[in-house]
């Protein structure tokens, strides 16, 4: 459903190792909003919820709720660092249009 690059896995593992509270992985959600109609939300998650898809790559778990699953099927998540900014980059084949910010799609 979702592919994580080596860079994304490394950053996620680093974030998981620094948390004060015990967490199991990351939640990827899609919700209405952003400049193009939908936006991605990424956050730490303590446990999967009922109906979640659980994707595991090299020990990193990603939880995706039922409503977001159709929007992210086939998506690749990378983490990019450059002079202007750093952050997660979403390559989503389901996105008809993308916002310049890279965090919103339609």
Buried (B, 14 or more C-beta within 10 A) or exposed (E): BBEBBEBBBBBBEEEBEEEEEEBBBBBBBBEEEBBBBBBBEBEBBEEBEEEBBEBEBEEBBBBBBEEBBEBBBEBBBBBBEEEEEEBBBBBBEEBEEBBEEBBBBE
